């Protein structure tokens, strides 16, 4: 069974940077591992994902050019480098693993989330 643990969230001023990490265990080699975010009153939003087999990456248009997803195979960890952060990036960020890249419904396993707060 896949287990995912997020870390790296925190408080940062607009324009700053954070790096999130998702430590994965279990059969993640078959899955995409990516990031979604959620704020109260809003639907869960796709952020970025990476294929564990091919390294193919997908980004939401709202974060493309600012966020970079990557994977450290030695640590079995997926990272989300977030630069040029904006207040609208404030959310709980969830790591997830699934069989298709973008739709949240295609992800079977979810971490507990890490809070990212961007102040202005």
Secondary structure, 3 states (H helix, E strand, C coil): CCEEEEECCEEEECCCCEEEEEEEECCHHHCEEEEEEECCCCCCEEEEEEECCCCCEEECCCCECCEEEEEECCCCEEEEEECCCCHHHCEEEEEEEECCCCCHHHEEEECCCEEEEEEC
